[in-house]
Amino acid sequence: MQFRSDARKEMPTTSIAMLNRKGGTGKSSTCFHLSGYFASIGLKTLVVDADPQGSLSNGFFGSDFIENLPKEETLAAIFDPDRLSPPAESLVVPTAIPGLSIVRTNESLDEYNKTSPENLGMQQYVLSTFLEELGATSRFDIVLLDCPPNLYECSWNALVAADFVIIPVPPEDFGTQGLRVVHQAIQNARVLNKRLRRLGHLISRTDRNRILLHRNFENQLRQRYNELVFDAVFPESADYKTAISARTPISQLRSRSAAGSAIEAIGIEVLQRIERHAKRQRAA
C-alpha cells in the first residue's frame, strides 16, 4: 500500500486503543514506533498515554522530566472530578518528530484508574469527550491510545473513545492468558460505543526464526483467530530499545533496518485493515 499525498483528505480521524490486560506485551513500544511510522508518511498523529506508568511519555521525553510534570499538564487533568482540566488542545504537546504530538501521563493518573469502571456514570466518557473537544480545534489522522495492563477506568475510557482495538500478544503462554476477558471487555464497551471493533491481534516480542516455542504459539494463535491475527509481526530487536533510548521511533532513527521494515509492515497493514472496515461499512 503506497501512501498518496491526498491520503489525509480521504482518511477520517481514526482512534486505536492498544490493549492487553497483561504487562510487558509491547503496548507502549507498539504505540511509540507505530506513531513514528505514521508521522513519517505524512499522517498527522497523536498518541495519548493513558497508562499511569507513563512508559510512552518517558519514551519521548525521559523519566526525569515526565515524573515531575504537574497533574494539570497531563492526562490526569481531564479525570479530575474537581474539573481541573484545561482546554483539550493545551494538553497536546509536539514531540521532536514532525507531525507527531502526545498527551503525556505520569503517576498522577493512578488515583483515577478505578476498578468497576462501568459503574462510574458519565466518568466513562471523559476520554471520549476530550477527543471530541480536541477534534473541534485540531485535526489528527491517527490517534493511538496506550492503555495500562488492566481493564480499569483508563482502559475502559479508551474503549469507549476508540474506533478500533489492537491487542499485542507475545507468542507464549503468559502472553495469551486472559485474552477471553479482553474480548469480553471489548464486547461490553460496544454497548456504549457502537463503532468499536477489534482491528486484530498483533504478535509482539517474537523471535520466530530462533525459538521453536514462539513459532508453535504463533501457529496456534493463527489457527484460533484466523484473520484477526495480523500478518505482520513485531519482532524482538535491540534496535527498538536503542531507538527508545534515543527518544526517537525506529522509522526516524533507522528506517531501513530490519526493525524499521517490520514497523513499516505493521503500519501498512493497520491502514489496510482500517480501509477494509471502511469499505464494508460503506457497502452495508
N, C-alpha and C positions, 0 to 999 in steps of 0.2 A: 504493500500500500504506500504509494508516494504521497507525501504532503504537498498540497497545492496552495498557492498563495491566497486563494479565495476561501480556504477551508474555514477560517474564522467566521466568515459571513454565513456559511451554511450550518455551522455547528452551534446549537443552543448550549447554554451553560449546563454542564453535566457534573454532578457531585457523586463521589465514590467513597464509601466507608471501607477502611481496611480493618478487618475484624477477625479475631480468634480469641477465645477465652483463655488460651494458654499463652504464657510469656515465652519470648525467645523464638517466635515463629517467623520473624522477619517483617513484621508490620511496618515498623518505623524505617527500616532500611529500604523497603519497597517504596514507601512514600518519598523518601529522600531522593533516591536515584531516579525513580519514575518521574517525579516532578521536574527534575533536571532535563530529562529527555523531552518531555512535553514543551518545556520552555525553549529547548534547542531547536525545535521545529516551528517555532513561532506561535505556539498556543499560549495565551495569557493564563498563567497558572497560579492557583492559590493553594497552599497547604494549611490546614487547621490542625494544630496539635491539641487533641482532646484527651491526651493521656497525661495524668498528673505527674508521671515520671519525667516528662519533658524531654524525652530522648531525641525527638525530631528537632525541637528547638535547640537543644545542645549541639546537634549535628551542624546546624547552620551558624551558631553564634558562640558555642563553647559554654561549658557548665558554669564557670565563674560569673559570666555576665548574666545568664538566664536565671540562675538561682537568686540573684539579687534584684531582679525586676520587681517593682511594686505590683500588687494584685491588680490595680486599675489599668495596667498596661498589658495584661494577659487575658486569656480566655475566661479566667475565673470571674472577671468583672461582669460578664453577662449572666452568670449564675447567681450573683449576689442578690438575696431576697430584699435587700435594702435599696435595690436599684442603683447600685454603684456605677453601672455600665455607662461608658461614654458613647458617643456616636459610633456606629459599627465601623465606619471607614477609618476611625482613629486607631483601631486595634490592628489594622493591616499595615505591616511594615515590609519594605522591599528587602530581599536578600541581596547578596553580591552578584547574583545571577540575573541578567536582564530578562524581564518578563516573568519573574518568579517572586511571589510575595508569600508572607506567612503571618498567621495569627499565633503568637507564642504562648507557651504554658510553662508553669513551674509547679512546685508542690502546693501552692496556694489553692489550686483547683481541687485538691484531695478532699477537703471538707465538704465539697458539694457532690462528690461521687457516691451518692447514697444507694443503698440496696432497695429492692422493690420499686424500681422507677416507674412502673406502670400505675402506681398509686399516687403519683406526685402532681396530678392535675395539670394545670397549664405549664408547670415547670418542665413537662415533657417536650414542649415546643420551643424551648429557649434557643437552641441552636438553629432550628428551622427558621424562627423569626429573625434571628441575627443575619442569616444568609439572605433572607428576603429583603431586609433593610439594606444590606450591603449591595444587593443586586440593583437597587433603585439608584445607586450612585456610581457603582463600579461594575464593569462587565468582565467576568472571567470566563474562559472557555472550559477549564477543568478545575474542579475543587476536590482535593484529596483530604479525607478526614481520617487522621490517625487515632485509633481507639485504644483504650487500655486493655490489658488482658483479663477482662471480666465483663459481665453483662449488667453493670450497674448504670447509674444515671447518665454518665458521659457517653458510654456506648449506645445506650437506648436513645439518647438525643440525636446521636449521629445517624442511627437507623431511621428515625422519624424525619430527619432532614435530607437523607441521601436518595439518589436515584438508583444506585447500584451498590452491591457489596462484593468486594474481593476478599476471599478467605485464604491467606497464606498458610500452607500446610507443609511442614517438613516431612519427608518420607520415612517416618519412623513411628513406632507405636505411641510414644508420648505426644507427638505432634498431631496424631489423628484422634486422640481421645477427646471426647466432648463435642465432636462435630454435630452430632444429632441435636444437642442443646443449642448450638449456634444456629442451625437451620430452623429450629423451633422459634427462637427469638426473632429471626427474620420474618417468619410467618406471622408471629404475633404483632410485630411492628407494622405489618401491612394493613392491619385494622385501622391504624392512624395515618398511614402513608401508602396509598394505593399504588404509587409509582414504583415502589421499592422492588428490585429484582436482584437475584444472585447473578453477578457477571461471570463468576467462575471461581474454582479453587486453583490457586497458584502454587505449584510445587516449589518450595523455597529451601534454601540451605542444603541443596543436594549435591552429591558428588557421585553421580550415577555411573561415571566412567571407571571409578575405582572401587566403590563399595557395593558389593552384591546386594546387601540388605536394602540399600536405597533403591536399587533397580526393582527389587521384588515389591517393595511397598508402593513405588510409583505405579507398577503394573496393577496392583490391587486397587489403588485409587482410581485409575483409569477404567478398570473393569466395573467398579461400583458406580462411578459418577459420570462415565462416558463423556459427552460433550461439555459437561460442566467443569471439566478439568482443562486448564489452558494447555495448548500445545507447547508453548514456550515455557521454560523453567528458569528459576532464579538460582544459579549455581553458587556453591561456596567459592570464594576467591579472596585472596588477600588484597586485591586491588580495591574492593569495596571498602574495606577498613581503612586503607590508605586514603581513599577519597574523603571519607568522613573525617579523618584526622586533618585533612586539608580544608575542611568546611566547603567542599566542592563536589557536587554529584559527578558520577563517573562519566556522564555524557559530555561534561565540560572539561574534565581532567584528562581522561584517556578514552576518548570516544571510539577509537579504532582498536582498542584492546578486546580480548575475548569477553571480558566483563562488560565493556561498553556495548558490544554487539548483542549480548544477552539481554541487557536492559532495553535496547532498541527493539528487539524481537518482542519483548513483553509489551512495550508501548504500542507497537503496531497492532498487536493482537487485541489489546484493550480497545483501541479505536475501531477496529474491525467489528468487535463484538457489540460495541455501542451502536454502530451503524446498522448491524443486523437487527438489533432490537428495535431501532427506529423504523426500519423498513417493515417489520412485522406489525408494528403499531399502526403505520400508515395504511397497511393493507387490511387491517381488521375493520 
